[in-house]
Amino acid sequence: MAPSKVLHVLGTRPNFIKMAPVVEGIAEVLPGTEQVIVHTGQHYDRMMSEVFFEELGMPQPDHTLEVGSGSHALQTARVMERLEPVLEIEAPDLVLVPGDVNSTAAAALTASKMGIPVGHVESGLRSGDRTMPEELNRILTDHLAEVLFTHSEAADRNLADEGIDPDWVHLVGNTMIDTLVRLEDRFRAIGKADSLGLEPDNFLLVTLHRPALVDGPLLGEAIEALSAVGKELPVIFPVHPRTRAMIADLGAEPEGVVLTEPVGYLDFLSLEADAAAVLTDSGGIQEETTYLGVPCFTLRDNTERPVTVEQGTNTLLGLDPRKIPEIPGLLASRADEAVSPPPLWDGRAGLRAAEVLAGD
């Protein structure tokens, strides 16, 4: 039976990107279903959250939990404590959570303990590295959920290997790519690179934020390595607030690297589409670049999105900033071949998820 009320729990920048197509799909396929938006506030900077309600057309949140930053335990506990009374008031038939952040696992655990079914968007991703908090959040949420939406056959296999009932698993495609498809004409027309004095297809776009990189000596090594790249290829680095604070602690602005404030989602996609390559430690950007056909270099030892490596668009450098100066040479050696997106990365994943809920 289709749910009469669905409650979405969103906390971070990627959550909004992934869930906007699902919210829209439910509105189209199940127009009689009430949808409630809960914003946990795990990302509380305007450029990292509110802008998505403006640029993606998401409904304004019905509830805001304002959990802010803190340790993993503190953040998770705040979400659980503040979400429980919201669930009591709203009494949804289904709680939908996306991705792998603390808000996701906390919401899944809270709803499950209250006897409310949980649906997980972007299920089945595994890096094999349990030292990553996101990996623990993914595993916990998948094993609490009763409706699991996956974006690749590899994710289906991961869930099967863990003994999850295949009847609960639904391969619908990548909802984040839905958002790119919807906005592609708009972000390609922006020309953000040109406004920053950058020549399209001739700059490296950088985004780094994970604690493994920014909480210790590796950040200084990465900045030094980026300065080396900047002698051969312009480097643009929209800096996550957390990363900017850590760079400031280093005591010197990097040479050859243009640091900017965080940019809006459309502006970032414009830069991403025009970049010669992207250096990142973000999972979602590995997927965006795969769809856009832009070479991606991932500064991590592993990835929960192996399909991006299989497609040939993503290269794992390892958690080793000394590999960064190799990027210009690696770019020069790449075959200039068109790459097709993986199956079902076609802009209709949100609709397919809504059809699953409708029982179609």
Helices and strands as residue ranges (DSSP letters): E 5-10, H 13-29, E 34-39, G 46-48, H 50-55, E 63-64, H 72-90, E 94-98, H 102-113, E 118-121, H 133-144, E 147-150, H 153-161, G 166-168, E 169-171, H 175-190, H 192-195, E 204-207, H 211-214, H 217-229, E 235-238, H 241-250, E 257-260, H 265-274, E 277-280, H 283-292, E 296-298, H 306-310, E 314-316, G 321-326, H 327-333, H 349-358
